[in-house]
Amino acid sequence: MSMESRKPVVLVGLIRLREHCTFSWHELEGSGRRSADVRATHCAECVAELQDLGYLLVHEDQGDR
């Protein structure tokens, strides 16, 4: 299979901040930009820290912000 016909791979994982908020993240392989799923149960401090780390925030209740 050549590199041109290879299907994109989505990488997924978890990141835990401040010992109480865990976020799932996803990234299209090679894109260098990770998105993290944010829920209403996540605290504002952890959400802000995640954004400072460069994650694109995806709010599950309201779509992208």
C-alpha positions as CSV (number, residue, x, y, z in Angstrom):
1,M,0.0,0.0,0.0
2,S,1.5,3.4,-1.0
3,M,1.5,6.4,1.3
4,E,-0.9,8.2,-1.0
5,S,-3.7,5.6,-0.5
6,R,-3.2,5.3,3.3
7,K,-6.3,6.4,5.3
8,P,-5.8,9.1,7.9
9,V,-5.4,7.8,11.5
10,V,-7.1,9.6,14.4
11,L,-5.0,9.4,17.6
12,V,-6.9,9.4,20.9
13,G,-6.0,9.6,24.5
14,L,-6.7,11.0,28.0
15,I,-5.1,13.9,29.9
16,R,-5.6,14.5,33.6
17,L,-5.1,17.9,35.1
18,R,-5.0,19.0,38.7
19,E,-5.7,15.4,39.9
20,H,-9.4,15.8,39.4
21,C,-10.4,16.6,35.8
22,T,-9.8,14.1,33.0
23,F,-10.3,15.0,29.4
24,S,-10.3,12.9,26.3
25,W,-8.4,14.2,23.3
26,H,-8.1,13.4,19.6
27,E,-5.7,14.4,16.9
28,L,-5.5,13.6,13.2
29,E,-2.1,11.9,12.8
30,G,0.5,14.4,11.7
31,S,-1.7,17.5,12.1
32,G,0.1,18.6,15.3
33,R,-3.2,20.0,16.7
34,R,-5.1,18.2,19.4
35,S,-8.7,18.7,20.3
36,A,-10.0,18.0,23.8
37,D,-13.6,17.3,24.8
38,V,-14.9,19.6,27.5
39,R,-18.0,18.7,29.6
40,A,-20.0,20.9,31.9
41,T,-18.6,18.8,34.8
42,H,-15.0,20.0,34.1
43,C,-13.8,22.9,36.3
44,A,-13.0,26.3,34.8
45,E,-9.3,26.2,36.1
46,C,-8.6,22.9,34.3
47,V,-10.4,24.1,31.1
48,A,-8.2,27.3,31.1
49,E,-5.0,25.2,31.7
50,L,-5.9,22.9,28.8
51,Q,-6.4,25.9,26.5
52,D,-3.1,27.4,27.7
53,L,-1.5,24.0,26.7
54,G,-2.7,24.6,23.1
55,Y,-5.6,22.2,22.9
56,L,-8.6,23.2,20.7
57,L,-11.6,22.9,23.1
58,V,-14.7,21.0,21.9
59,H,-17.6,21.7,24.2
60,E,-19.7,18.5,24.1
61,D,-23.0,20.3,25.1
62,Q,-22.7,23.1,22.6
63,G,-20.4,22.1,19.8
64,D,-17.2,24.0,19.0
65,R,-16.5,27.3,20.8
